[in-house]
Amino acid sequence: MKKAISYTLVFIGIQLLASALVSVVAQLIGGYQLVQSPYVSIATMALFAVVTAVVFWRCKWTEVSADYLKTKPRMVILWSVLAAIGSIIPSTALQEQMPELPNIVEEEMTAIMNAHGGYFVIALLVPLVEEMVFRGAALRSLLQWQPSRPWLMIALSALLFSLIHMNPAQMPHAFVIGLLLGWMYWRTGSIVPTVAFHWANNTIAFVLTRLWTDPDIRLIDILGSQRNVAAAVLFSLLILVPAIYQLHLWMKRPKEKTIV
């Protein structure tokens, strides 16, 4: 447990240092106006992601091996992406039924997604780094600590994953997705399927944000009626549930426990 918490604190620490460094440089170059630019946020996220990946790789907190890729897990990757596609609308519908939570990074994230380079950090760098830290390092250490209680360890890693978003509006979705990603990692010993899911999830969020820029828009505004929302949820579940079942059938560990 101590290792998982330590990895989380290192993750947060690097993020804070990257933010401070980029902000200072931006202030020196262009003043307050440049600091408020979404491109400063993009630079911060890119620096943080690269440094975090290097630190966790060089310190061997995340083990890196090609063994899982050698098993050619095409079907696992395919069903991981389909599971992500099927989870978006049900998750959004569920969140809309919950009490509204503060969304303290909404404007910043919207600006990042609408700026050049936003997709690179949101959908490519961030999923890889977060999976390295919260599945490849934190959950791996938790499963080694309590191998007989995998679901409790998965729940703990999902809780850490939700908390690091530091945004109440994102936490419920992050926790639920963290449970699913934790199960996928536990079954495979690899972050390849979880990165695929995470990439698809963030890509869909990116596309939807570009299509509907109003942060307060709801499913009923997009689909026109509550009946259409219910139909969309049902259709999505017809993708999500079979995808999870197929993952259950296809996900297998290679002979050696691996991460990548």
N, C-alpha and C positions, 0 to 999 in steps of 0.2 A: 504493500500500500504506500509506503514511504517513497518508493521509486516512482510510482505513478504520479504522486503529488509533486515530487521534485521535477519530473519531466514537464508537468503542467506549468510550474513556476518558471522554469527555464524558457518555455514557449512564450509566456507572458512577458518575461524580462526582455527577451530579444525583441519582441514587438514594441515594447516601450522605448528601448534604446534606439531602434530603427526610426521610430516616430520622432524622437527628440533630435536625432542627428539630421534627418532630412528636413525637419522644420527649421533648425538653425541655419542650415545651408540655404534653404529657400528664403529665409529672412534676410540673410546677408546679400543674396543676389537680387531679390526683387521686392523685399519688404512684405508687409502684412497681406497685400493683395495676392502675391504669389503663394503665400502660405495657404490661403483659402482655395487655391485652385485644385480641382480634382486630380490633376496630374501629379501634384505633390502626394496625394493619398495613394495614387497608383505606384509612384516611386517608392513610397514607404512600404507598401505591401510586397512589392517585388524584392526589395532589399531584405525585408524581414523573412520572406519565404526562402530565398536563396541561402541566407546565413543559417536559418534554422535547419534546412535540409543538410547543409554541410556539417554543422555541429553534431546533429544526431547520427549522421553517417560516420564521421570521423571518430566520434566517441563510442561508436558501435552500440549506441542505445537502440537504434533500429538496425536489425540484421538485414543485409542485402545479399540475395542469392538469385540466380536465374533458374533454380530447380523447378519452381512452380510454372514458369513460362514454358519450360521444356515439356510439360504435360499437355501443351496446346489447349488451354482451357477456353476455347472459342465459345462453346455453348454457355459456360458460366458467365463470361463477359456479356454475351448477348442478353441473357436473362437478367443480368444485373442492370443493364441499361433499360430494359423493358420494365423492370420493377420500379426504377426511378420515374419513368414516364407515368406508370400507373399510380404512383403515390402522390403526385402533385395536387390533383384536384381534391381527393379525399382529405388530404392533410390541410389544404386551404379551407375547405368547407368546415372541418372540425375546428380550426382556429377561429373562424368567423362566428362560431357558436359560443366560444369562450369569452369571458370578460375581456374587454380591450386592455392590452398591456402597453406600457410606454415603448415607443419605437425610437430610441435615442440616436440611431445612426441612419435613419431612413433617408434623409436628404443627402447625406454623404454617399451612401451606397447607390442611390439613384444617379447621382452625378458621376460616380465612377463608371457605372454601367453605360452611361451615355457618352463617355469620353473615349477617344482612341486609346487602345491598350487595355481598356477595362476588361474585355473578355479574357485576355491573356492571363491576368492575375486572378480574376474571379473564378474562371472555369478550368484553368490549367494549373497554375502554380498553387493556389490555395488548397484545392482538393488533394494534391499530392502531398503537400507538407502536413496538412491536418491528419491525413491517414498515416503518414510516417510516425507522427507523434502520438496520436490517440488510439490507434489500433496497433501499429508496428512497434511502439515502445510501451505506452501506458498499459494497454490491455494485455499485451504479451507478458509484462511483469506481473500483472494481477493474476493472470491464469497460472503463471509459475508459482505464485504465492499460495493460491487456493485452487488447485486443479480440480478438486471434487465439487466445487461450487461455481461452475462456469457462468450461470445466469446472474448470480449476484455480482460477479466480477464484471460481466458485460454491462449490468445496470450501473455499477460504479463508474465505469469508463464513459458510459453515455451521459452520466451526470456531470463529470468533468468536462466532457465535450460541449454540453449545453452551457455550462457556466462560463467557459472561455469566450463565448460570443459576446458576453457582457452587454446584452441587449435583451430586456425582458420579452419583447415581442417575438424574438427568434428562438427563445429557449425551449418552449414546448415542442416545436417541430424538430429542433436539433436533438432533443432527448429521445424522441421516438425514432428518428432516423439513426441516432447513435446505437439504439438497441438492435436495429436491423443490421447495421454495418458491423456491430460487434459479433452478432451471430454468424455473419458471413466470414469474418476473420477467424473465429473459433473453428468453423467447419473446414476452412482451407489452410489456415496458417499463413495466409498471404494477403497483402494489401492490394493485389491486382484487381480482384473483383470489387473491393470497396472503393478504389480510385475510380473505376469505371462507373459505378453507381453515383458517386459524388460528382464526377465530371458531368454526367447526364443531368443530375438534379440542378447543379449550378448553371448549366447551359440553358435549361428550360427557364429558370428564374431570370437569366439574362435576357433571353428572347422576349419573355412576357413583359419585362420592364421596358424594353425598347418599344414594344407594340402599344402598351398602355402605360403612359407616363404618370398618370394620376395615382399617387401613392395610396389614396383612400378608396380606390375602385374595389368593388366586391364582385363575387362571381355572378350574382344576379344582374349586375350592371352589364356584364359582358355577355351573359347567356340569355337575358331577356325576361326570364320568369323562374320562380322557384321550382316549377316542374322540370324545366330544362336543367337546372342545377342538379336536381335529384337524378335525372337521367345521365348527366355527365359523371356524377359520382359512381353510379352503378356501372357505367361503361368502363370507367377507370378501374374499378374493383375487378372487373372481368379480365383486365390486364394484370393487375397487381397480384391477385390471389394465385392464378396459374403460374405467374413468374416466380413467386416464392416457392410454390410446390416444385417447379422444375429446378430451381436452385437447390432445394432439398435433395433432389434426385442426382443432380450432376456434381455438386460440390464434394470433393474428396481431397484429402491431404496427400501430397506426394510422399514418397518413402521417408524423406527427411523433412523436418519442420522448417519451413522457409517463409520469408517475408515477401520477396518480390519474384 
